[in-house]
């Protein structure tokens, strides 16, 4: 039984079986965890220590010619609290840095989803085009078969030359070859679809849908409006802007790293010692303290200075990358917008071409059957009809792909654009 596959189902299966999609999602989750790590810096640190050790102590007094000693066992429990109260915005900058990197990771994930979405849709449209090519090839083969039959009948009746018969047979062989190649192309693209959707390559797929133009899907709005929309919401630019903001926050964090840090500290300890009377006997000491600690980095070998310079250089690089992304997106949007206009006009022309060549073929074949036309004229009409159909299919496929590319350039690719 064939496996029926709609465009929507095919895209869903491709996205589910795409390793890069899972990789991007895992990267976004890792960065989300890093945001939590940065948030934990606002909470206090509480450490507990439990220890037990044993040993021997021997002390000799030479003037008294005496010595004391014995074994000691020590049990200790300690609790230490540390809470950063003020650090000149270092934690705030670190959290902002991690948050912007999370925004960039989510944008990269969104961009990859749209790229995978567009690739899957284009593959499906290629399969529909291949299926349409096969139907046209079979139709041309059937027409070529009719020419052979008419040429044979006229030759046997003495109304046509042997050359008409041979030319018709040659055209029929060429049509059969094109049909075989069209069948191979369709099997090949179906195998690619099956593999990308997690199915065996030899599975029999039945594609649901047709390669037709969708009304109202030309995106013929003002180019300035489309460009403004793309600059605001395209995932690549969202990620680039987030990287710039993250680089700025990294500079602030590095600068704050060289400034003092004020912390609240507290300590509790409980120490028990067991030892002989010669060493003053057993003891039990309890201590607790609360205080403020100010940490000041006096000299670090200019390490933090170089960290700041590195962060500034990274900021310059991310800003240049943002400008490059904006220029690349503008160029892509301009070229795709113009290409879609061309393909939309070409669709109208190729549709007229198909209809005109079909009518011409019908008239020429009728003339040949009536004995007033030539085989060369009939074959030329058949070739022109096949070329018109092929060009129309290619143009329709190109229109679909260009439309998807334009939607991807706007950052709005989704099921609603299909």
C-alpha positions in Angstrom: 0.0 0.0 0.0 1.4 3.5 -0.8 2.1 5.9 2.0 0.1 9.1 1.4 2.1 12.2 2.2 0.9 15.8 2.3 3.2 18.8 2.2 2.5 19.6 5.9 3.1 16.1 7.1 6.3 15.9 5.1 7.6 19.1 6.6 6.7 17.9 10.1 8.5 14.6 9.6 11.6 16.2 8.1 11.9 18.6 11.1 11.4 15.7 13.5 14.2 13.7 11.9 16.6 16.5 11.3 19.7 16.1 13.5 20.7 19.7 13.1 17.3 20.8 14.5 17.9 18.7 17.6 21.4 20.2 17.9 20.1 23.8 17.7 17.4 23.0 20.3 20.0 21.4 22.6 22.2 24.5 22.2 19.3 26.8 23.2 18.6 24.6 26.2 22.2 24.8 27.3 22.2 28.6 27.0 19.0 28.7 29.1 20.8 26.7 31.8 23.6 29.3 31.6 21.1 32.0 32.4 20.1 30.1 35.5 23.8 29.8 36.4 24.1 33.6 36.2 21.0 34.1 38.3 22.4 31.9 41.1 25.2 34.5 41.7 22.6 36.6 43.5 22.0 33.9 46.1 24.2 33.2 49.1 26.8 30.4 49.3 26.5 28.0 52.2 29.2 25.4 52.7 29.5 22.7 55.4 32.6 20.8 56.4 32.8 17.7 58.4 36.2 16.3 59.3 37.9 13.7 61.5 41.6 13.0 61.9 43.8 11.1 64.3 47.5 11.3 65.0 50.2 11.3 67.6 52.0 14.2 69.3 55.4 13.9 71.1 57.2 16.8 72.7 60.6 16.6 74.3 61.9 19.2 76.8 65.8 19.1 76.8 66.4 21.3 79.8 64.1 19.4 82.0 65.1 16.1 80.4 61.4 15.3 80.1 59.0 14.3 77.3 55.2 14.2 76.9 53.1 12.7 74.2 50.1 10.7 73.2 47.5 10.1 70.5 45.0 12.7 69.4 41.7 12.5 67.7 40.0 15.6 66.3 36.3 15.9 65.2 35.3 19.2 63.5 32.1 20.6 62.0 32.1 24.0 60.2 29.4 26.0 58.4 30.5 29.0 56.2 28.1 31.5 54.7 29.2 34.0 52.0 26.8 36.5 50.3 27.9 39.1 47.8 26.1 42.3 48.6 27.6 44.7 46.1 30.0 44.2 43.1 29.6 47.3 40.9 27.1 45.6 38.6 29.2 42.6 37.7 26.4 40.1 38.3 23.9 42.3 36.5 26.2 42.5 33.4 26.8 38.7 33.5 23.1 38.0 33.6 22.4 40.4 30.8 25.2 38.8 28.8 23.8 35.3 29.3 20.3 36.5 28.5 21.3 38.0 25.2 23.2 34.9 24.3 20.0 32.9 25.0 18.1 35.3 22.6 20.7 34.7 20.0 20.5 30.9 20.5 16.7 30.9 20.1 17.0 33.1 17.0 19.6 30.7 15.5 17.2 27.8 16.3 14.3 29.7 14.6 16.5 30.5 11.6 17.5 26.8 11.2 13.8 25.8 11.5 12.9 28.1 8.7 15.8 26.9 6.5 14.8 23.3 7.1 11.2 24.2 6.5 12.0 25.9 3.2 14.3 23.0 2.1 11.6 20.4 2.8 8.9 22.4 1.0 11.2 23.0 -2.0 11.9 19.2 -2.1 8.2 18.5 -2.1 7.6 21.0 -4.9 10.4 19.4 -6.9 8.6 16.0 -6.5 5.3 17.5 -7.7 7.2 19.0 -10.7 8.8 15.6 -11.4 5.4 13.9 -11.2 3.9 16.5 -13.6 6.8 16.0 -15.9 6.1 12.3 -16.0 2.5 12.9 -16.8 3.5 15.2 -19.7 6.0 12.7 -20.9 3.4 10.0 -21.0 1.0 12.3 -22.8 3.7 13.1 -25.4 4.4 9.4 -25.8 0.7 8.8 -26.4 0.6 11.5 -29.0 3.8 10.2 -30.6 2.2 6.7 -30.7 -0.8 8.2 -32.5 1.6 9.8 -35.1 3.2 6.4 -35.6 -0.1 4.7 -36.2 -1.3 7.4 -38.6 2.1 7.4 -40.5 1.9 3.6 -40.7 -1.6 3.7 -42.0 -0.8 6.3 -44.6 2.4 4.6 -45.7 0.6 1.3 -46.1 -2.1 3.0 -48.1 0.6 4.7 -50.3 -0.4 8.2 -49.2 2.8 8.9 -47.3 6.5 8.4 -47.9 8.7 6.0 -45.9 10.5 9.0 -44.4 7.2 10.0 -42.6 7.0 6.6 -41.0 10.7 6.6 -39.9 10.4 10.2 -38.5 7.3 9.3 -36.5 9.1 6.2 -35.1 12.1 8.3 -34.2 10.0 10.8 -32.4 8.2 8.0 -30.6 11.5 6.5 -29.4 12.6 9.9 -28.2 9.3 10.3 -26.3 9.8 6.9 -24.7 13.3 7.9 -23.6 12.0 11.1 -22.0 9.3 9.1 -20.2 11.9 6.7 -18.8 14.1 9.6 -17.6 11.0 11.3 -16.0 10.1 8.1 -14.2 13.7 7.8 -12.9 13.7 11.5 -11.7 10.5 11.0 -9.8 11.7 7.8 -8.1 14.9 9.6 -7.2 13.2 12.6 -5.5 10.7 10.3 -3.8 13.6 8.3 -2.3 15.2 11.5 -1.0 11.9 12.5 0.6 11.5 9.1 2.2 15.0 9.2 3.7 14.6 12.7 5.1 11.3 11.7 6.7 12.7 8.6 8.3 11.2 6.1 5.9 13.0 3.5 3.8 14.1 4.8 0.4 12.2 2.1 -1.4 8.8 2.9 0.2 6.0 3.7 -2.2 5.0 7.3 -1.6 1.9 9.0 -2.9 2.2 12.8 -2.9 -1.1 14.6 -2.0 -1.4 17.9 -3.7 -0.6 19.6 -7.0 1.9 22.1 -8.3 -0.4 25.1 -8.8 -0.1 28.8 -8.3 -1.7 30.1 -5.1 -3.7 33.3 -5.4 -2.6 36.1 -3.2 0.8 34.6 -2.4 3.0 37.0 -4.5 4.1 39.3 -1.7 3.9 42.3 -4.0 3.9 44.8 -1.2 6.1 47.9 -1.2 9.7 46.8 -1.2 10.5 49.3 1.5 7.8 47.9 3.7 9.1 44.3 3.2 12.6 45.4 3.9 11.6 47.2 7.1 9.7 44.0 8.2 12.7 41.8 7.5 15.1 44.1 9.4 12.8 44.0 12.4 12.0 40.3 12.7 14.4 38.1 10.6 16.0 35.6 13.0 19.5 36.3 11.6 19.3 40.0 12.5 17.7 39.2 15.9 20.6 36.9 16.6 23.2 39.5 15.4 21.6 42.2 17.5 21.6 40.0 20.6 25.2 39.1 20.0 26.0 42.9 19.9 24.2 43.4 23.2 25.9 40.4 24.7 29.3 41.8 23.8 28.4 45.2 25.4 27.4 43.4 28.6 30.6 41.4 28.5 32.6 44.6 28.5 30.7 45.9 31.5 31.2 42.6 33.3 35.0 42.6 32.6 35.3 46.2 33.9 33.4 45.4 37.0 35.6 42.4 37.6 38.5 44.7 38.6 36.5 46.6 41.1 36.0 45.9 44.9 33.4 43.3 46.1 31.5 43.7 49.3 30.3 40.4 50.9 28.5 39.3 54.0 30.3 36.4 55.8 29.3 34.2 58.7 31.1 31.2 60.2 30.1 28.5 62.7 32.5 25.8 64.0 32.4 23.0 66.5 35.7 21.2 67.2 36.2 18.3 69.6 39.6 17.0 70.5 40.3 13.8 72.5 43.8 13.5 73.9 45.6 12.3 77.1 46.0 14.5 80.2 49.7 14.9 79.3 48.4 17.1 76.4 45.9 19.0 78.6 43.1 16.5 78.1 40.0 16.6 76.0 38.6 19.9 74.7 35.5 21.2 73.0 35.6 24.5 71.2 32.7 26.4 69.6 33.2 29.5 67.5 30.9 31.8 65.5 31.4 35.0 63.7 29.5 37.5 61.4 31.2 40.2 59.4 31.6 42.2 56.2 34.4 41.4 53.8 35.7 43.8 51.2 37.8 42.3 48.5 40.0 44.6 46.4 42.2 43.5 43.5 45.3 45.6 43.8 47.3 44.2 40.9 46.6 41.2 38.6 49.4 41.6 36.1 47.0 43.7 33.8 45.0 40.5 33.2 41.6 42.2 33.5 42.8 45.1 31.3 43.5 42.6 28.5 40.1 40.9 29.1 38.4 44.3 28.6 40.3 44.9 25.4 39.4 41.5 24.1 35.8 42.1 24.9 36.0 45.5 23.1 37.5 43.8 20.0 34.7 41.2 20.1 32.1 44.0 20.2 33.6 45.6 17.1 33.5 42.2 15.4 29.8 41.6 16.3 28.8 45.1 15.1 30.5 44.4 11.8 28.7 41.1 11.6 25.4 42.9 12.2 26.1 45.3 9.3 27.1 42.4 7.1 23.8 40.5 7.9 21.7 43.6 7.2 23.4 44.1 3.8 23.2 40.4 2.9 19.5 40.3 3.8 18.8 43.5 1.9 20.5 42.1 -1.2 18.8 38.7 -0.9 15.4 40.4 -0.4 15.9 42.7 -3.4 17.0 39.8 -5.8 14.3 37.5 -4.6 11.6 40.2 -4.8 12.6 40.9 -8.4 12.8 37.2 -9.2 9.3 36.6 -7.9 8.0 39.4 -10.1 9.7 37.8 -13.1 8.5 34.3 -12.4 4.9 35.6 -11.8 4.9 37.2 -15.3 6.6 34.2 -16.8 3.8 31.9 -15.4 1.2 33.9 -17.4 3.3 33.7 -20.6 4.1 30.0 -20.2 0.4 29.2 -19.6 -0.5 31.0 -22.8 2.3 29.2 -24.6 1.0 25.8 -23.4 -2.5 26.6 -24.6 -1.4 28.0 -28.0 1.0 25.0 -28.6 -1.8 22.6 -27.6 -4.2 24.2 -30.1 -1.5 24.2 -32.8 -0.8 20.5 -32.2 -4.4 19.7 -32.5 -4.8 21.6 -35.8 -1.6 20.2 -37.3 -2.4 16.6 -36.4 -5.9 17.1 -37.9 -4.3 18.4 -41.1 -1.9 15.4 -41.3 -4.7 12.9 -40.8 -6.6 14.7 -43.6 -3.6 14.3 -45.8 -2.9 18.0 -46.3 -0.1 18.3 -43.7 3.5 17.0 -43.4 5.1 14.8 -40.8 7.7 17.4 -40.2 5.1 19.9 -39.4 3.3 17.5 -37.0 6.6 16.6 -35.2 7.5 20.2 -34.8 4.1 20.9 -33.3 4.6 18.0 -30.9 8.1 19.1 -29.9 6.8 22.7 -29.3 4.0 21.4 -27.1 6.3 19.3 -25.0 8.7 22.2 -24.6 5.9 24.5 -23.6 4.7 22.0 -21.0 8.2 21.5 -19.7 8.8 25.3 -19.5 5.6 25.9 -17.7 6.3 23.2 -15.1 9.8 24.6 -14.5 8.5 28.1 -14.2 5.8 27.0 -11.7 8.3 25.2 -9.6 10.6 28.2 -9.7 7.7 30.5 -8.7 7.0 28.3 -5.7 10.7 28.1 -4.6 11.2 31.9 -5.1 8.0 32.6 -3.1 9.4 30.5 -0.2 12.8 32.2 -0.4 11.1 35.6 -0.2 9.1 34.5 2.9 12.3 33.1 4.4 14.0 36.5 3.7 11.2 38.2 5.6 11.6 35.8 8.5 7.9 34.8 8.3 8.1 31.3 6.8 5.5 28.9 8.1 2.6 26.7 7.2 0.6 29.8 6.4 2.9 30.6 3.5 2.5 27.3 1.7 
